[in-house]
């Protein structure tokens, strides 16, 4: 079964992430919250990651943003073997 790579690719806003996440960080999921990834961010990511895992279709790869009000991190989702 393939997994989903979650990579922070961009930051919008002046402040830093309150959880300390930075552009370039990567996480891998097979359906569980990756260790070290903020639960709020994963809550936004999960519906898209679940679709990728269920369909195994790369047309659903893309970016998702976290819900933080002070800084917005952009997460890129992609299938990996």
N, C-alpha and C positions, 0 to 999 in steps of 0.2 A: 504494500500500500504506500502511496506517495504521502509526503508530508508537505506542510506549508511553511515557507520561509517568510518571516516578518522582519522587515528591515526598515529602520528609521532613515528616511531619505531627505527630509527637509524640516526646518523649524520656522515658524512664523510667530513673531512677537519679540519683545525686548527681553523678557524674563526667561530664566531657565526653567526647565521642567522641575516641579516640586519633588518628583521621585528620582531625579538625577539622571534621567535618560538623555542620551545625546545622539546626534546624527551619526550614522555609521553602525550603531548597535544592531545586532541580529538575534532573532529568537526563532526556534523551530517548534511547531505544534503538530501533533497527530490527533488533536481533539481536546487536549488538556491545556490549561493555562500554563504557558512556559514559565519556568522558574525565573524570577527576577523581573518579569514584566508586570507593570502596574495593572491591577484588576479593572480599573476604569477604562484604560486603553483597550484591554482585551475584550471588555464588554462591547465596545464599538467594533472591534475587529472580527469577533466571533461569527456573526451571521455570514460574512463574506468568506472567511476561512472555512466554515462549515460547507458552504456551497462548493468551494474548490475541492474539498475532500470528498464530498458526495458525488460530484459529477466528474472529477478528474479532468476537467475541461479548461484549458489555458485561456479561453476567451473570457473567463471570469477573474483573471489576474488583474490587479490594479492597485490603486491607493485608497487608503482610509485615513481619516484624521481622528485624533483623540478629542475628548470632550472638555478638556481643561480650559478654563476661562482666561488664564493669564498667558499661556503659551500653547500654540497648536503644533503638535508634532504630526508629521505626515508619514504613514507607514505603507510600505510597498509589500504587497502579498504576491507570492509566486509559488508554484508547485515545484517540488524537488523529489527526486527518487530516493 
